């Protein structure tokens, strides 16, 4: 772990953790790490290379070798696999449908957790890292740890807006609720662990949610 400021933010799908985490990173002048993008990028790589996502051994081999580049600026997203810009591709429904098979592989998770820890340790300005197991597994000794959540109805609506209205309700339920249910078998992101501050944004707008998370961080820092 680094001596610089580390903020860990977890949350379920559609909780707004990515956009909020970027804003929090800007506020504290920190770097930003979207760990979920790693799992999505690996899923894209596996599908692109015709790797069977149900083949545990093949997934581990892919995770050890996939040529991944990720930026850490909250203002400029860089996500590349083998030199290919996959920022938009990893958000496609086919990736959402397959990513849990990749993310539930424990050996794959450990490979990516090690990579995430390296990103955090090498962050010159400190880091806001967000995902599903950052507060409990990746960075349990972070300076501030927050679980950002919202009720299911709100999360479905937010994800629908994020996808530009391209998905119907059944597709959104599959991508949000069903994925959360499957992923919760390998990591806990529905309840705040001891020492983790819960921020429920169900009744908050975007700016209010940012303010609530910043307040939670400042409290954790004793400010």
Buried (B, 14 or more C-beta within 10 A) or exposed (E): EBEBBBBBBBBBBBBBBBBBBBBBBBBBEBBBBBBBBBBBBBBBBBBBEEBEBEBBEBBBEBBEEBEBBBBBEBEEBEBBBEEBEBEEBBBBBEBBBBBBBBBBBEEBBEBBBEBBBEBBBEBEEBBBBBBBBBBBBBBBEBBBBBBBBBEBEBBBEBBBEBBEEEBEEEBBBBBBBBBBEBBBEBBBBBEBBEEBBEBBBEEBEEEEBBBBBBEBBEEBEEE
